[in-house]
Amino acid sequence: MVQSYHSPFILTGLFIMSTFYTNVSRLGNKILYRGFDHTGRIEKKFDFSPTLFLPTKDETTGWKGIHDEPLMPKTFDTIRDSIEFYKNYKDVENLEISGNTNYVAQFIQSKFPGKINFDPKLINVGNFDIEVKSDEGFPEPDEAKFPVISIAYKSSHEKIYRMWGLMEYDETKTKLSVPIKYIKCKDEKELLLRFIAHWEANCPDIITGWNMHLFDIPYICNRILRVLGEQMVNRLSPWGRVNYRKRKIMGREFDSYEIVGVQQIDYMDVIKKFDFTYGTMESYALDHVAFVILGERKLSYEEHGSLQKLFDNDPQLFGDYNVRDVELVDRFEQQLKLIERVMAIAYLGGVNYVDTLGTTGIWDSILYRFLSNMNIAVPRERGNIKSSFPGGHVKDVMKGKHGWLESFDLDALYPNLLVQYNMSPETLVDGPEFPNGVDHFMETPAQDTTYAVAANGARFRKDKQGVIPQIVIEYYTMRKKIKGEMLLTMSENEKNPSESLKQKIIQLDNSQMAVKILLNSLYGALGNAYFRYYDLRIATAVTLSGQLTIRWSERVANKMMNSIMGTDTDYVIAIDTDSIYVNMDPLVQKFNPASPVDFLDQTAAKKFVPKLAEGYETLFNHMNAYDRRMVMSREVIADKGVWIAKKCYMLNVLDNEGVRYAKPKMKIMGLSAVKSSTPQVVRDKFKECFKVIMHGTEKELQGFVLDFETEFFSLPPEAVSFPRGVTNLKKWEKPLVLYQKGCPIHVRGSIIFNDQIKQKKLDKKYEMIQNGTKIKFCYLKVPNHTRENVISFAGYLPEELDLHRYVDYRTQFEKTFKEPLDKIAGAIGWNVEHINTLEAFFK
């Protein structure tokens, strides 16, 4: 069906509140639309007449640019007409063409100029995993040489897991606790045809899976192309169009397919970007992530050696293995609801789901929609020169162990700085700047009383509020309202629990998190040279004003402590962009309160927070700012803290933002226990070790190290090796000598692994390490038959390489655990092993 629209800014009544899109694409002059309205699912092709804007002296057109210049809308009959016009006239002098040349964004704004309500239950999320014959080597997606032998699929619209395969499999004998519908196919061609038929009949809005961007999607598309032809590949798209391109990731090119009308959201990417519960993980292999989130693993087939042997020897377990991978991703979503979070962010920004995984695209759309609703045309995109600018202020820390301390944290520093100084492209004042820099403004107030002055000397108008500050305020207000409704619903659910209230809480939580994520990403967009509104002066104004603000906090806190203690010293242990950590131990020692936590809580609330507020009022006037937005609150109360370096510390927290813990909790930042480059078993031991450092003695620490050393030497190589990602393999490879001088150790280990696999003719059993492969590497004792001191491997070290007996556990222990611990212990004057001294001998 084709429907014509002619003015993208006045056709606002065609969709009712229950209407929302699931995908909007462009094909030539057509807009391809999938979504829902009150009648159910709709799929339509629309003609679309886009609008651009030209300079005019006529101030009655109703449109203007961001600098208040009058503009004349020019509507085109077709998208191609608009493209040709822009191409022919964009470089004409004195003809500044304004408006959004992203025609999908124009279409979405024309249909949904306000809030977009959506129902996640209507959106069909498909989740799949393929298995490929692999007895002749690793199945490269770009080649797709080997047959697909099994496909597992789960739709969010049904509880059943579907599987098509070539093996003998009895769904009634599954060891999994999920319902399975299995269809045995006589050959690969039937398998692919049946899968495509099911896909077509139940076409998903979103397709997800684990690492599907780099494997499942390109492999199955290339395989269908190879076996059935291009026409069958196109049947995966509701519009009959699948687009191919090359993607470059970590120095390697990959085949990529866009299934027009179906949005691809790789669940691995979603966890990396939108999960804030589990932090950065050591590995993003599905097995490891499942263990971290669910406490469970993929099904093991170690006794069979390879997936192909599993298929040959135990087809029942092979089928369960295929379904299990889909089940794990499905359970991630049940627990985390990250796909729903993606939806909430997309509809808040008026973009397709895939656009949420970037930064500049979604903020470009947010600003476009906001400005359009005020009849303001966005400026044209320009090629900006990428430049570096300062980051946040991080103080040289007071290394060592500290007693009672409190941290104070600024609420959303960067978004609020944008509001306080009214920073926005249209409020930035061109012309000469005042003397700039944090040191200057720490001592000297801004001389300009007309404009708000940022710490880099940039000036911003005060006669009108900027667009960006308006959006920040609107989003803050929105999030506060949503959180308020969520808390009321949670309270109601406590009294009268129900599934409908639980689902409402989940949806409200995803909505408020969507706003929070977008606000936190705004500065990232403003500092990106590819952003339409990028300006180095604004990016620098934000970071330097942030430095000024946090150093102002340090001055106020020190003045307060010195006033109480009658001293002249520095009590601020550390500063981290938007937080200060204040040594309160002298205060506790002086007053000796019965409950130090209650005492410090009251001291913060009645003394420090008010004084900090006074300080920020002074700073506001000092810089002739626009809107008071700096609010600093007490964050943690800890009875012990250890600082090793900048952004590298541990705290024994008793109270966090008013939440009093029955048992203290450890807060660890920047140490090996939270670094993804440290083996998981070592990270776990570090956490135990830190408790000894906090509450034990040097002798107890030394005993802990000895005990772990014994345990460490008994572990398999996979448990003690360093996790890494591999890039630039080709760059470092060198014929005859294998690798070039200066080759990074984990890359060298990868090259050696590949060479050993080839020498032993194991390349059909084990996958070669390539760019992008997640590997582990460990040191080897020399001499050995590789004549090298390192080996890398993906997953596990093959027994056939005969290298287990050469693993250098001593070096591994030193580098993964003992050396990092030495630095931590040294900061408090401890040794990790007993040292015999002359003094100790005579004692």
VOPA-822520 format. One line per 8 residues: number of its first residue (from 0); their letters; for each residue x, y, z of C-alpha. Coordinates in steps of 0.001 Angstrom, whole numbers, plus 500000, padded with zeros to 6 digits. Layout:
NUM) a) X,Y,Z; ...
//
This chain:
0) mvqsyhsp) 500000,500000,500000; 501280,503487,499109; 500087,506576,500915; 501199,510148,500185; 502137,512812,502696; 503102,516337,501680; 503975,518347,504737; 506116,516660,507351
8) filtglfi) 505318,519259,509964; 501533,519480,509906; 500416,515868,509534; 500213,515116,513239; 496735,513674,513637; 497083,510522,511567; 498208,508272,514413; 496439,507795,517724
16) mstfytnv) 498213,507405,521054; 498355,503600,520827; 500254,503831,517552; 504010,503263,517388; 506601,502150,514861; 508933,499188,515173; 511093,500041,512171; 511319,502891,509691
24) srlgnkil) 513587,502505,506653; 514067,504328,503386; 514238,502813,499919; 514620,505429,497180; 511594,507708,497419; 509681,505336,499678; 509510,505152,503434; 509126,501536,504566
32) yrgfdhtg) 507095,501469,507748; 506423,498650,510223; 504501,499194,513426; 501177,499008,515225; 498007,501027,515421; 494573,500382,516977; 493876,497768,514282; 497006,495763,515001
40) riekkfdf) 500222,495304,513020; 500720,497459,509950; 503299,497371,507162; 503093,500179,504618; 505155,501938,501988; 504749,505709,502058; 505610,508394,499565; 507211,511215,501494
48) sptlflpt) 507744,514901,500739; 510651,516165,502866; 511346,519769,503816; 514556,521806,503883; 514940,525495,504759; 516480,528456,502955; 517455,531958,504106; 514801,534655,503722
56) kdettgwk) 514089,538201,504828; 510446,537352,505334; 509902,537039,509080; 506319,535784,508741; 507132,532252,507536; 506868,530857,511064; 510286,529213,510836; 513731,530300,512003
64) gihdeplm) 517206,528912,512601; 518883,528350,515955; 520334,531867,515816; 516854,533367,515261; 517448,534010,511542; 514197,533777,509488; 513936,530764,507194; 511674,529731,504355
72) pktfdtir) 510555,526073,504269; 510994,524377,500911; 509025,521142,500514; 510016,518686,497804; 507796,516271,495926; 510130,513359,496559; 513113,512411,498676; 515297,512230,495565
80) dsiefykn) 514375,515815,494682; 515528,516930,498118; 518783,514975,497811; 519554,516456,494385; 518769,519995,495525; 521016,519703,498562; 523805,518189,496498; 523643,520959,493869
88) ykdvenle) 523338,523956,496180; 525031,523068,499495; 528276,524776,498498; 526711,527888,496956; 527946,531022,498715; 525353,532896,500806; 522861,530043,500452; 522920,528284,503800
96) isgntnyv) 520621,525264,503551; 519170,524225,506901; 517155,521187,507890; 517602,517501,508549; 518757,515382,505611; 518079,512227,507613; 514742,511479,505944; 513850,508634,508295
104) aqfiqskf) 514155,511082,511203; 512007,513599,509288; 509323,510967,508711; 509265,509830,512352; 509005,513440,513548; 506161,514117,511132; 504112,511211,512473; 505155,511300,516124
112) pgkinfdp) 505973,514892,517104; 505219,514227,520774; 505647,511412,523259; 505673,507953,521674; 503770,505426,523767; 504560,501791,523041; 503637,498328,524241; 506683,496032,524482
120) klinvgnf) 504450,492946,524587; 503370,493598,520993; 506922,493779,519673; 508123,490423,518370; 511699,489764,519498; 513280,486756,517810; 516291,485076,519403; 518315,482496,517469
128) dievksde) 521514,480488,517244; 522895,478369,514408; 525246,475390,514458; 527454,474557,511479; 529278,471429,510325; 532882,471938,511419; 534905,468792,510772; 536944,470552,508076
136) gfpepdea) 537976,473642,510015; 536342,476683,511529; 533233,477844,509639; 534147,481351,508505; 530980,483495,508123; 532393,485372,505126; 532882,482082,503244; 529991,479976,504621
144) kfpvisia) 531560,476872,503068; 530041,474356,505466; 526402,473283,505894; 524130,474637,508596; 523114,471549,510576; 520890,473022,513287; 518987,476243,514045; 517305,477040,517385
152) ykssheki) 514807,479897,517566; 512626,481496,520230; 510049,484266,519749; 509016,486545,522604; 505434,485869,521485; 505533,482195,522434; 506967,480008,525178; 508135,477203,522927
160) yrmwglme) 511684,476848,521582; 511782,475726,517962; 514616,473807,516374; 515283,472580,512856; 518120,470076,512437; 519679,467176,510566; 520279,464965,513627; 518164,462392,515411
168) ydetktkl) 516668,464286,518344; 513783,463493,520676; 512301,466642,522203; 510651,464550,524955; 514077,463417,526194; 515621,466867,526558; 517494,467571,529747; 516519,471230,529490
176) svpikyik) 513538,472584,531424; 511967,474345,528432; 509382,473166,525872; 510952,472321,522498; 509403,471701,519091; 511859,469861,516843; 511599,469344,513100; 514040,466865,511559
184) ckdekell) 515047,467787,508027; 516378,465413,505381; 519081,467838,504251; 520381,471377,504688; 518234,472753,501883; 515034,471612,503607; 516309,472974,506923; 516941,476424,505482
192) lrfiahwe) 513638,476487,503601; 511652,475515,506703; 513433,478130,508796; 512804,480846,506203; 509138,479833,505957; 508696,480141,509724; 510563,483466,509764; 508355,484829,506965
200) ancpdiit) 505135,483741,508652; 506211,485192,512012; 508605,487937,510933; 510329,489442,514004; 510600,493161,514679; 513928,492582,516426; 516317,489691,515987; 518821,489052,518747
208) gwnmhlfd) 521334,486411,519778; 524855,486169,521150; 527585,487602,518917; 525165,487189,516006; 526491,490294,514210; 529825,488601,513639; 528676,485030,513145; 525037,483886,512944
216) ipyicnri) 523624,486650,510715; 526467,486833,508151; 526860,483043,508090; 523219,482193,507525; 522795,484956,504931; 525899,483866,503042; 524883,480226,503327; 521356,480820,502033
224) lrvlgeqm) 522860,482843,499200; 525194,479971,498391; 522636,477154,498669; 519316,478759,497677; 520173,482016,495926; 519709,485747,496480; 515917,485649,496179; 515678,483395,499229
232) vnrlspwg) 517973,485637,501287; 515665,488562,500523; 512731,486611,501970; 514184,487275,505442; 513092,490895,504960; 509389,491822,505097; 510228,494225,502260; 512132,491640,500242
240) rvnyrkrk) 515430,493465,500610; 518611,492422,502407; 521556,494808,502003; 525196,493699,502110; 528218,495697,503209; 531621,495251,504829; 532183,496275,508460; 535617,496950,509893
248) imgrefds) 536038,495916,513523; 539349,495786,515380; 541306,496017,512147; 539454,493187,510419; 536724,493344,507782; 533536,491337,508284; 530517,490646,506089; 527444,492462,507355
256) yeivgvqq) 523810,492187,506294; 520987,494631,506941; 517649,492804,506906; 515440,495760,505985; 512472,495959,508348; 514046,493731,511016; 516334,495423,513510; 519410,493501,514655
264) idymdvik) 520235,493971,518341; 523123,491752,519407; 522556,490922,523082; 526285,491001,523756; 526385,494641,522597; 523331,495459,524724; 524913,494042,527886; 528142,495943,527249
272) kfdftygt) 526345,499278,526779; 523235,499208,528946; 523854,496859,531870; 525019,498664,535008; 524623,495781,537454; 527583,493554,536652; 530160,496022,535325; 532923,495215,532846
280) mesyaldh) 533412,491464,532614; 536622,489476,532223; 535188,487839,529113; 532081,488243,526985; 531972,484614,525965; 528399,483419,526498; 529525,480759,528954; 531231,483294,531205
288) vafvilge) 528458,485899,531046; 525862,483237,531869; 527889,482216,534909; 528168,485826,536113; 524485,486701,535608; 522683,483394,536125; 525255,481289,537965; 524936,478726,535144
296) rklsyeeh) 526957,477576,532161; 526528,476529,528549; 526241,472766,528105; 529675,471170,528088; 530905,468809,525373; 534521,468505,526546; 534410,464703,526517; 533680,464835,522770
304) gslqklfd) 536474,467285,521946; 534578,469254,519305; 531050,470247,518342; 531246,468122,515214; 532077,465033,517262; 529229,465915,519603; 526891,466019,516581; 528196,462668,515387
312) ndpqlfgd) 528309,460845,518736; 525535,462389,520853; 522937,464165,518683; 520554,464479,521636; 523072,466500,523644; 523964,468439,520486; 520337,469560,520094; 520148,470545,523752
320) ynvrdvel) 523404,472477,523317; 521894,474500,520450; 518676,475308,522327; 520590,476083,525525; 522422,479022,523898; 519079,480557,522916; 517623,479834,526346; 520474,481663,528107
328) vdrfeqql) 519939,484836,526065; 516186,484588,526679; 516785,484338,530425; 519134,487322,530331; 516249,489353,528933; 513781,487975,531464; 516100,489069,534265; 517646,492275,532902
336) kliervma) 514961,493569,530477; 517670,495259,528406; 515836,494909,525087; 512922,496748,526690; 515398,499384,527861; 516600,499737,524264; 512985,500251,523186; 512390,502921,525828
344) iaylggvn) 515519,504838,524791; 514633,504564,521090; 511099,505925,521541; 512324,508697,523816; 514746,509776,521089; 512489,509071,518103; 514949,506685,516451; 515176,503055,515377
352) yvdtlgtt) 516281,500576,518031; 519736,500092,516478; 520461,503816,516821; 520496,503504,520617; 523836,501698,520418; 525495,504896,519176; 525718,508343,520790; 525539,511140,518258
360) giwdsily) 522648,509759,516194; 520137,509621,519000; 521049,513062,520352; 520875,514494,516845; 517313,513174,516686; 516386,514456,520166; 517544,517971,519336; 515895,517833,515916
368) rflsnmni) 512545,516820,517408; 512774,519415,520177; 513635,522228,517771; 511068,521175,515161; 508310,521400,517724; 509317,525039,518229; 509469,525653,514452; 513242,525942,514547
376) avprergn) 515191,524267,511730; 518373,522426,512597; 521631,523681,511058; 523296,521638,508334; 525878,519045,509250; 529486,520091,508794; 532789,518280,508778; 534427,519179,512086
384) ikssfpgg) 538116,518903,512852; 538712,516432,515663; 540610,518097,518510; 541644,517038,521992; 540434,518859,525083; 540956,518524,528868; 539178,515891,530923; 537992,515905,534522
392) hvkdvmkg) 540184,516956,537442; 541824,514082,539324; 543938,515120,542312; 547247,513521,543283; 545969,511273,546049; 547207,510876,549602; 548462,507306,549287; 548085,504928,552183
400) khgwlesf) 545533,503700,554686; 543052,506156,556144; 540542,505982,558976; 537058,507507,559009; 536189,509356,555818; 533251,510680,553841; 532751,511274,550155; 530640,514052,548664
408) dldalypn) 529306,513763,545134; 527997,516330,542649; 524686,515392,541080; 525068,514807,537289; 527919,517294,537012; 528240,517667,533229; 524524,517911,532348; 524037,520432,535164
416) llvqynms) 527025,522497,534057; 525357,522850,530656; 522344,524345,532435; 524246,526461,534963; 526272,528243,532304; 523497,528061,529666; 525801,526236,527257; 524254,525683,523845
424) petlvdgp) 525361,526356,520253; 522973,529299,519858; 523920,530942,523190; 527700,530747,522637; 529044,534261,522106; 531681,534728,519414; 534497,537221,519907; 537419,537788,522251
432) efpngvdh) 537497,535703,525426; 538516,536636,528944; 541696,535274,530537; 540851,531612,530933; 541776,528553,532897; 540867,526990,536211; 543797,528516,538134; 542817,531992,536940
440) fmetpaqd) 539176,531699,537979; 539997,530066,541306; 541363,533458,542326; 539727,536004,540002; 536018,536456,539303; 534672,536850,535766; 534791,540470,534632; 531851,540248,532228
448) ttyavaan) 528503,540945,533884; 526456,540461,530712; 527282,536859,529936; 527800,533640,531875; 531516,532854,531753; 532799,529274,531710; 536192,528274,533078; 537811,528302,529620
456) garfrkdk) 536689,531922,529126; 533846,531015,526760; 530810,533276,527202; 527145,532349,526944; 524066,534534,526565; 521733,535020,529526; 518834,536745,527789; 517282,533424,526744
464) qgvipqiv) 517652,529828,527807; 519559,527609,525405; 518001,524607,523716; 520356,522094,525323; 519706,523388,528876; 515973,523259,528156; 516211,519608,527168; 518323,518739,530221
472) ieyytmrk) 515755,520336,532526; 512865,518665,530704; 514523,515253,530973; 515341,515744,534650; 511741,516680,535357; 510538,513704,533313; 512814,511269,535149; 511777,512616,538560
480) kikgemll) 508117,512176,537678; 508647,508630,536371; 510699,507639,539443; 507995,509051,541698; 505340,506972,539958; 507617,503940,540106; 508158,504294,543869; 504403,504633,544452
488) tmsenekn) 503778,501529,542336; 506472,499629,544252; 504824,500618,547514; 501438,499473,546216; 502955,496191,545048; 504392,495598,548529; 500878,495843,549971; 498959,494071,547174
496) pseslkqk) 501410,492238,544909; 500289,491451,541380; 501845,490578,538031; 500377,493711,536415; 502002,495948,539050; 505300,494083,538658; 505245,494643,534894; 504390,498318,535418
504) iiqldnsq) 507378,498689,537761; 509687,497124,535147; 508384,499437,532430; 508690,502537,534642; 512206,501534,535694; 513275,501103,532083; 511738,504491,531262; 513602,506332,534032
512) mavkilln) 516835,504485,533179; 516372,505480,529533; 516300,509147,530549; 519309,508716,532839; 521344,506967,530131; 520529,509660,527600; 521445,512482,529990; 524741,510822,530826
520) slygalgn) 525537,510395,527116; 524837,514029,526197; 528334,515261,527000; 529778,512347,524993; 527841,513598,521958; 528857,517227,522484; 532494,516164,522658; 532269,514108,519449
528) ayfryydl) 533613,515837,516330; 531026,514001,514183; 528115,515576,516076; 526092,518252,514273; 526394,520612,517271; 530035,519941,518152; 532042,522986,519165; 535452,522657,520818
536) riatavtl) 534721,525752,522928; 531635,524122,524466; 533360,520774,525033; 536244,522534,526798; 533869,524804,528714; 532198,521753,530240; 535346,519948,531373; 537201,523007,532671
544) sgqltirw) 534104,524298,534477; 533855,520829,536005; 537448,521120,537190; 536735,524543,538654; 533633,523269,540438; 535261,520277,542083; 538336,522264,543142; 535970,524839,544638
552) servankm) 534441,521981,546659; 537893,520982,547863; 538581,524524,549055; 535260,524729,550947; 535720,521308,552596; 539269,522107,553708; 538217,525490,555066; 535462,523811,557063
560) mnsimgtd) 537731,521106,558518; 540531,523527,559356; 538032,525814,561090; 536772,522967,563280; 540193,521455,563972; 542137,524704,564327; 544668,523516,561765; 546032,524492,558378
568) tdyviaid) 546274,521262,556437; 544771,519398,553493; 541983,517005,554504; 540855,516056,550989; 542371,512647,550331; 541332,512370,546697; 539252,514008,543954; 537659,512140,541047
576) tdsiyvnm) 535963,514459,538493; 532726,514954,540470; 533572,513593,543944; 535751,514550,546886; 536915,512200,549662; 537422,513945,552993; 539488,512640,555897; 537107,512758,558872
584) dplvqkfn) 539261,510659,561195; 540683,513659,563134; 537115,514865,563696; 536016,511471,565040; 539098,511280,567262; 538469,514771,568613; 534807,514260,569570; 534900,510489,570169
592) paspvdfl) 531181,509947,569429; 529388,506775,570570; 528268,506161,566997; 530768,507605,564489; 528450,506788,561564; 525546,508771,563067; 527946,511557,564025; 529384,511835,560504
600) dqtaakkf) 525927,511572,558956; 524747,514539,561030; 527986,516441,560459; 527563,516086,556721; 523878,517044,556750; 524118,520012,559131; 527611,521343,558498; 529250,520271,555249
608) vpklaegy) 526361,520113,552774; 525085,523612,553755; 528624,525018,553554; 529136,523434,550160; 525843,524963,548997; 527063,528377,550194; 530299,527797,548314; 528444,527026,545110
616) etlfnhmn) 526369,530164,545503; 529605,532113,545710; 530935,530332,542626; 527681,531048,540772; 528105,534779,541350; 531867,534544,540796; 531260,533322,537204; 528086,535337,536578
624) aydrrmvm) 526337,532066,535792; 522806,531588,534491; 520948,528983,536572; 521922,527493,539958; 522366,523775,539388; 525313,522624,541494; 524163,520306,544277; 526624,518226,546271
632) sreviadk) 525376,515458,548548; 527026,513139,550966; 527680,509779,549361; 529574,507219,551476; 530701,506949,555067; 533606,504528,555493; 535633,503594,558544; 538664,502592,556465
640) gvwiakkc) 540053,503411,553049; 543227,502609,551126; 544491,504702,548206; 547156,503349,545886; 546971,505888,543039; 544525,508121,541164; 541174,506351,540695; 542675,503350,542458
648) ymlnvldn) 541300,502690,545939; 539145,500545,548240; 536693,501590,550920; 534964,499752,553757; 531542,501385,553407; 529062,501483,556304; 526550,503924,554820; 525850,504834,551226
656) egvryakp) 523593,507835,550529; 521660,507229,553743; 521367,503457,553312; 522914,501960,556459; 524453,498541,555908; 524006,495761,558459; 527381,494470,557254; 529965,496795,555680
664) kmkimgls) 530379,496604,551902; 533615,496945,549983; 533826,499585,547281; 536716,498829,544950; 537854,501077,542102; 540699,500630,539629; 542298,497663,541398; 543028,494261,539875
672) avksstpq) 539934,492814,541553; 537709,494817,539206; 539896,494784,536084; 538665,492582,533262; 542310,491892,532312; 542779,489891,535535; 541843,486169,535630; 538506,485643,537398
680) vvrdkfke) 539923,483330,540058; 542517,485982,540934; 539879,488725,540992; 537882,486679,543499; 540942,486153,545689; 541790,489857,545555; 538382,490635,547020; 539050,488252,549915
688) cfkvimhg) 542541,489655,550259; 541276,493244,550501; 539191,492289,553526; 542376,491087,555194; 544073,494406,554353; 541126,496329,555780; 540569,494327,558943; 543557,492034,559477
696) tekelqgf) 547270,492219,560082; 550341,492084,557889; 551042,488564,559144; 547521,487415,558215; 547993,488864,554723; 551240,486933,554308; 549494,483708,555367; 546686,484372,552874
704) vldfetef) 549207,484790,550051; 550947,481511,550910; 547636,479615,550982; 546517,481013,547643; 549896,480256,546086; 549390,476564,546864; 545870,476652,545418; 546988,478603,542340
712) fslppeav) 549545,475948,541328; 546801,473303,541273; 544516,475170,538845; 544221,474462,535087; 545946,476866,532649; 542580,478334,531577; 541908,479559,535128; 545223,481356,535665
720) sfprgvtn) 545824,482901,532220; 545402,486556,531282; 542237,487399,529269; 542786,489691,526289; 541427,490667,522869; 543603,490259,519769; 544113,492887,517057; 546619,493525,514264
728) lkkwekpl) 547723,489909,513850; 548717,490449,510228; 550719,493527,511157; 552912,491560,513580; 553267,488333,511578; 556592,487800,509788; 557489,484852,507536; 560189,482420,508703
736) vlyqkgcp) 560618,484049,512148; 556814,484077,512861; 556601,487563,514416; 558249,490957,514284; 560344,492596,516980; 558227,494489,519530; 555186,492258,519022; 552809,492488,522051
744) ihvrgsii) 553073,489358,524158; 549446,488216,523772; 549640,488689,519989; 552946,486784,519934; 551282,483965,521860; 548452,483932,519297; 550861,483688,516362; 552692,480831,518111
752) fndqikqk) 549375,479050,518793; 548360,479260,515131; 551772,477962,514081; 551550,475009,516487; 548043,474153,515294; 549248,474136,511675; 552365,472097,512489; 550301,469451,514250
760) kldkkyem) 547601,469559,511529; 544876,470395,514009; 543349,473252,512035; 540246,471205,511217; 539611,470573,514904; 540554,473902,516445; 539738,477409,515320; 542697,479605,514432
768) iqngtkik) 543077,482827,516419; 542112,485878,514364; 541654,489611,514845; 538829,490106,517323; 539216,486687,518977; 538946,486768,522770; 541944,484806,524025; 543866,483970,527165
776) fcylkvpn) 547638,483829,527361; 550105,482380,529840; 553856,482194,530278; 555730,478984,529470; 558835,477587,531064; 561773,477318,528694; 563200,475259,527154; 560164,473666,525478
784) htrenvis) 559449,472428,521955; 557955,475803,520853; 561181,477600,521895; 558941,480413,523178; 557955,481661,526636; 554277,482331,525933; 551211,480688,524418; 547747,482096,523749
792) fagylpee) 544534,480144,523215; 540811,480679,522768; 538681,478885,525374; 541090,476191,526539; 544629,475013,525852; 544462,471900,523608; 546052,468818,525162; 547488,467880,521748
800) ldlhryvd) 549903,470827,521939; 551630,469108,524891; 552188,472412,526693; 550389,471925,530011; 553571,470679,531701; 555399,473839,530605; 552936,476388,532003; 555011,478726,534190
808) yrtqfekt) 552798,478930,537254; 555442,480830,539204; 555548,483682,536687; 551761,483635,536305; 551318,483937,540073; 553827,486769,540300; 552300,488782,537462; 548590,488169,538037
816) fkepldki) 548530,488379,541837; 551715,489041,543741; 553081,492053,541838; 549748,493987,541887; 549324,493090,545565; 552858,494333,546302; 551826,497824,545129; 548719,497814,547294
824) agaigwnv) 550483,496499,550374; 553396,498877,549800; 551011,501849,549936; 550305,501015,553609; 553863,499911,554438; 553239,496144,554409; 555121,493270,552758; 553211,490407,551139
832) ehintlea) 555817,487858,552251; 557777,487509,555449; 561204,489142,555295; 563924,488091,557716; 565770,491137,559085; 568679,491593,561488; 566376,493441,563872; 563867,490570,563833
840) ffk) 566727,488083,564461; 567797,489771,567697; 564181,490112,568850
//
